[in-house]
Structures are given as structure tokens and as C-alpha cells.
Amino acid sequence: MKIIHIVPSVNIEASGPSHSVQGLCSAQLELKNEVSIAALDWQPEDSEGYLNPQSFVQVFPLGFGPKRLGRSPRMFDWLKRQLAESSMKETTILHNHGMWYVMALYAAWLKKSKQVKFIQSPRNALSTFSLQSGSRLKPIFWKLFQKTALKRVDCFHATSESEYCDIRAMGFNQPVAIISNGVDVPDLGLKKRVDGIFTLTYLGRLHPEKGVENLLLAWGSIQNDFKSWHLQLIGPGDKKYVSYLKKYSVELNLERLEFLGPKYGSEKWQAYRNSDLYVLPSPSENFGMTIAESLASGTPVIATKGAPWADLERFKAGWWIDIDVGSLIFSLRDAMSRDNEELAAMGVQGRKWMKNEFSWNKIGKEMIDVYNWLLDSKLDKPKCIRLN
């Protein structure tokens, strides 16, 4: 079995799949599988902008035409060669992550024999919020290309129950494997803080789809009641949108607020660790990788019900709230009224939870079991598979 993951980018500033797919591949390699990643090179002039470039990552240039199409003839030719080089007894798994690019259609176009199995991870692209936002060309692309491509999928991969429901709501009846992302659980360094000062953190893309404006409104409502707390926004974003957020924060008379830009690697993990509370106000997430990372770092979380983290409350590791400013204000008041010891205890619970249920070794094995089941229907159906 040859496994090829197809992902829009492994750029360090890209969204969650850039990180999680590499973690999945590393786990599958440790299980003695032949694994590679095919990704696009969106920034050819920036050789240092990629996440831990490894031997299994193949990065391809964009072709002629609008950049936003994500078209790469070089990638397509490479994929064709990989299939041609496979022996008749070897099955190739083409596992596509994401949608709305031409390169995301390649797996469907190349699925011409029983020796090729096509797995699709929508990565939140089929949620109602995602379908109704973004480019106006989405409906056209859907009708002409994307819907037809998804009809050729052998098995969908959903990272949550809600994403499974999104797939079924779109009328697709293929098997669905519900397997969460994994998360690295770093060694805990010392928490660097000034006594008496507490930190609320948002870490992620600064994008209209992330609910950051709601967070600013909520902060404006509570900042005067919690003067020992400050808010930091960490992450990359479009310059115009970041400029808008800064202007908006001035209009709201926000205090003790910092825009710190992106942090990666050890700096990112230390930012989680230094925080007393993490918040993700996003209205829609298929997984919410930053939630898992914060918990793995020992920091409790507030997440909206747009992210599939209902168990935050069951494990006493955070708050799972409705998607509105009022609920965000209420939960922030509750969390920020707790003492440091109680918040730290919640962080410990979250870290144990990540270690037990979200290790990459566990996730990688579950996905390999799905691949094997697709290759041999006589095998027992994995527990993660839904047929209806």
C-alpha cells in the first residue's frame, strides 16, 4: 500500500491541515508504511516558510492562471507517475485534504482502477457556514467540478460528529470514518508570568471567519471589571483585516490588548503555556486544532459550539458555549473570576485528556485500519466507520 496525502499547503502560516496532515503522515511512517505528501508552493520566494520540511513532503509550483485556482500541472504529472510506478498488486491510497482548488480534484480524476482508493477529508468545507462564505464562485465550482469529484470518493474522513452530519446533509452516502486530529503534547516548560497579571489568549488566523470581532466586543464589556487580565491576539492575517481590527479596537476603547503577530514552533507552545485561559470564538470549526494544542499545553479553553468540543465540560477542562457575544461575555466572566489554582487544575485535566485520547500514534493507526478495510472488505469494519 502506497499512501499519498494531497493538501493545499504546508506553509507555516497556512491553516490547520498544514500542521495536522504532517503529524498524521509521521505517525503512519512509524507504522512502517510508504507515505508522502503532495502540496502546493504558494510562496516560492520564501524557502523558510514551510513547516519542518521532511523527505516525505513534495512541494509543487503553481501553473499558469489565477493563483486562487490552485492549479499545478507538475503536481498532477507527479501523481500520475506515482500511480504508474505502482505494481498491479500494490494499491495506492489518495487521501485528499480540503476542497475548492483544482488540485483538490486530482484524486478524483486519477481514480480509474480498483488499485486506487480515494479518501476525502473535507476539513470543514461542507459546513453551512463555509458553503455560504468565501468566494462567490463557490456555487459555480461546486456544480461544474467539486460535486462530481466527491461522488467518486470511496470513504470520507470527518474529524467530528458535526462534520459527519455535514457530509450526510449534502447527500453523500459513502462510508465515513470519524477520526479526530491528533496533537503533539509538548514537555511543559516553566510558565513565564508577572505576579498578579493574567493572560487571555486567542491564537490562530486573524480572519473574519474566526469570530475575533465578537471577542473584541466581549472584551470591551468586561475589561474594566478584570483589570489584572490582559488580552493578546496572536496569529497571521490579511493586512487590511488586521488594520481593521486594530481600528475597531480603538473605536471600542479597548485597553490591555496586544496584537502580537504570528508565533511558530517553540514560541507558539510557550505562548499557550504562558496563558491562563485560551479562547476560540469561531462560529465554525471542523476540529479546532488550537483548542487541542492549548489543552496539551496545560491551559483551559473557552470554545463555541461551532467547534466540536462538548467534552471540554465533561473533562472539566473548559467551557463550551453558544455562538453569540452574550454567551462569550458570560463564560469569560465565569472563567476570569476563578483563582489561578482552579484554572491550573483545569489545565492539568485537559493535558491528561490530550495524552490519553489524541496521540498521533493512536490516530495514525485508526486511519491505517480504515485504509486496510477499504482494501479488504472481509476485514472487520473499524469502529470509527459509519455506513449510514
Backbone hydrogen bonds, N-H to C=O, Kabsch-Sander energy under -0.5 kcal/mol:
donor,donor_aa,acceptor,acceptor_aa,energy
2,K,91,T,-2.4
3,I,34,E,-2.9
4,I,2,K,-0.5
4,I,93,I,-3.1
5,H,36,S,-3.0
6,I,95,H,-2.7
7,V,5,H,-0.5
7,V,38,A,-2.5
12,I,49,G,-3.4
14,A,11,N,-1.7
18,S,15,S,-1.8
19,H,16,G,-1.8
20,S,16,G,-2.6
21,V,17,P,-2.2
23,G,19,H,-1.7
24,L,20,S,-2.4
25,C,21,V,-2.4
26,S,22,Q,-2.3
27,A,23,G,-1.9
28,Q,24,L,-2.2
29,L,25,C,-2.5
30,E,26,S,-1.8
31,L,27,A,-0.8
32,K,29,L,-1.9
33,N,28,Q,-1.1
34,E,1,M,-0.8
35,V,33,N,-0.8
36,S,3,I,-1.8
37,I,56,F,-3.2
38,A,5,H,-3.1
39,A,37,I,-0.5
39,A,58,Q,-2.6
40,L,7,V,-0.5
40,L,8,P,-1.3
41,D,60,F,-2.9
42,W,40,L,-0.9
46,D,43,Q,-2.4
47,S,45,E,-0.8
49,G,46,D,-1.5
51,L,10,V,-2.2
52,N,50,Y,-0.8
57,V,54,Q,-1.9
58,Q,37,I,-3.2
58,Q,56,F,-0.5
59,V,57,V,-0.5
60,F,39,A,-2.6
62,L,41,D,-0.6
63,G,71,R,-3.7
69,L,66,P,-1.6
70,G,67,K,-1.8
76,F,72,S,-2.1
77,D,73,P,-2.7
78,W,74,R,-2.1
79,L,75,M,-2.5
80,K,76,F,-2.2
81,R,77,D,-2.2
82,Q,78,W,-2.3
83,L,79,L,-2.0
84,A,80,K,-2.3
85,E,81,R,-2.3
86,S,82,Q,-0.7
86,S,83,L,-0.6
90,E,87,S,-1.5
91,T,89,K,-0.5
92,T,115,Q,-3.0
93,I,2,K,-3.6
93,I,91,T,-0.5
94,L,92,T,-0.6
94,L,117,K,-3.1
95,H,4,I,-2.8
95,H,93,I,-0.7
96,N,94,L,-0.8
96,N,119,I,-3.0
97,H,6,I,-2.9
98,G,96,N,-0.6
98,G,121,S,-3.1
102,V,69,L,-3.2
103,M,70,G,-1.8
104,A,101,Y,-0.7
105,L,102,V,-2.2
106,Y,103,M,-0.8
109,W,105,L,-2.1
110,L,106,Y,-1.9
111,K,107,A,-0.6
111,K,108,A,-0.8
112,K,110,L,-1.8
116,V,113,S,-1.5
117,K,92,T,-2.4
119,I,94,L,-2.6
119,I,117,K,-0.6
120,Q,155,C,-1.8
121,S,96,N,-3.2
125,A,122,P,-1.2
127,S,124,N,-1.5
131,L,127,S,-2.7
132,Q,128,T,-1.6
133,S,130,S,-1.1
138,K,135,S,-1.2
141,F,137,L,-2.8
142,W,138,K,-2.9
143,K,139,P,-2.1
144,L,140,I,-2.5
145,F,141,F,-2.6
146,Q,141,F,-2.2
147,K,142,W,-2.2
149,A,145,F,-2.2
150,L,146,Q,-2.2
151,K,147,K,-1.2
152,R,149,A,-1.4
153,V,150,L,-1.3
154,D,118,F,-2.7
155,C,118,F,-1.4
156,F,175,P,-2.6
157,H,120,Q,-3.0
158,A,177,A,-2.7
164,Y,160,S,-1.8
165,C,161,E,-2.1
166,D,162,S,-1.8
167,I,163,E,-2.0
168,R,164,Y,-2.2
169,A,165,C,-2.4
170,M,166,D,-1.1
170,M,167,I,-0.6
171,G,168,R,-1.8
172,F,167,I,-1.4
176,V,386,R,-2.3
177,A,156,F,-3.1
178,I,176,V,-0.6
178,I,384,C,-2.5
179,I,158,A,-2.2
179,I,177,A,-1.0
183,V,358,F,-2.3
189,G,187,D,-0.6
192,K,190,L,-0.7
193,R,191,K,-0.7
197,I,194,V,-2.3
198,F,228,S,-3.0
200,L,230,H,-2.7
201,T,277,L,-2.3
202,Y,232,Q,-2.3
204,G,234,I,-2.7
206,L,236,P,-3.1
207,H,205,R,-1.1
210,K,207,H,-2.3
211,G,208,P,-0.8
212,V,207,H,-0.5
215,L,211,G,-1.4
216,L,212,V,-2.2
217,L,213,E,-2.2
218,A,214,N,-2.5
219,W,215,L,-2.7
220,G,216,L,-2.2
221,S,217,L,-1.2
222,I,218,A,-1.2
222,I,219,W,-0.5
223,Q,219,W,-2.3
225,D,222,I,-1.7
226,F,222,I,-0.8
226,F,223,Q,-0.7
229,W,226,F,-1.8
230,H,198,F,-2.1
231,L,256,R,-2.7
232,Q,200,L,-2.5
233,L,258,E,-3.0
234,I,202,Y,-3.1
234,I,232,Q,-0.6
235,G,261,G,-0.8
238,D,206,L,-0.6
242,V,238,D,-2.8
243,S,239,K,-2.3
244,Y,240,K,-2.0
245,L,241,Y,-2.5
246,K,242,V,-2.2
247,K,243,S,-2.2
248,Y,244,Y,-2.8
249,S,245,L,-2.3
250,V,246,K,-1.5
251,E,247,K,-2.2
252,L,248,Y,-1.8
253,N,250,V,-1.5
254,L,249,S,-2.6
258,E,231,L,-2.1
260,L,233,L,-2.5
260,L,258,E,-0.7
261,G,233,L,-0.6
267,E,264,Y,-1.4
268,K,264,Y,-0.5
269,W,265,G,-1.9
270,Q,266,S,-2.2
271,A,267,E,-1.9
272,Y,268,K,-2.0
273,R,269,W,-2.3
274,N,270,Q,-2.6
275,S,271,A,-0.8
275,S,272,Y,-0.9
276,D,199,T,-2.2
277,L,199,T,-1.5
278,Y,300,P,-2.2
279,V,201,T,-2.6
280,L,302,I,-2.6
285,E,306,G,-2.9
291,I,288,G,-1.2
292,A,288,G,-1.2
293,E,289,M,-2.2
294,S,290,T,-2.3
295,L,291,I,-2.4
296,A,292,A,-2.5
297,S,293,E,-1.2
298,G,295,L,-1.8
299,T,294,S,-2.2
301,V,317,A,-1.5
302,I,278,Y,-2.6
303,A,301,V,-0.5
303,A,319,W,-2.7
304,T,280,L,-1.4
305,K,321,I,-2.4
307,A,304,T,-1.8
309,W,307,A,-2.2
312,L,309,W,-1.8
313,E,310,A,-1.3
314,R,310,A,-0.7
315,F,311,D,-2.5
316,K,313,E,-0.8
317,A,312,L,-3.0
318,G,312,L,-0.9
319,W,301,V,-2.5
321,I,303,A,-2.5
321,I,319,W,-0.5
324,D,322,D,-1.6
328,L,324,D,-1.8
329,I,325,V,-2.7
330,F,326,G,-2.3
331,S,327,S,-2.4
332,L,328,L,-2.4
333,R,329,I,-2.4
334,D,330,F,-2.1
335,A,331,S,-3.0
336,M,332,L,-2.9
337,S,333,R,-0.9
337,S,334,D,-0.6
338,R,335,A,-1.4
343,L,339,D,-2.0
344,A,340,N,-2.4
345,A,341,E,-2.1
346,M,342,E,-1.7
347,G,343,L,-1.9
348,V,344,A,-2.0
349,Q,345,A,-1.9
350,G,346,M,-2.2
351,R,347,G,-2.2
352,K,348,V,-2.1
353,W,349,Q,-2.0
354,M,350,G,-2.2
355,K,351,R,-2.1
356,N,352,K,-2.1
357,E,353,W,-2.2
358,F,354,M,-2.1
363,I,359,S,-2.0
364,G,360,W,-3.2
365,K,361,N,-1.9
366,E,362,K,-2.0
367,M,363,I,-2.0
368,I,364,G,-2.1
369,D,365,K,-2.4
370,V,366,E,-1.5
371,Y,367,M,-2.2
372,N,368,I,-2.7
373,W,369,D,-2.0
374,L,370,V,-2.1
375,L,371,Y,-1.6
376,D,372,N,-1.8
379,L,376,D,-1.9
385,I,382,P,-1.8
386,R,176,V,-2.8
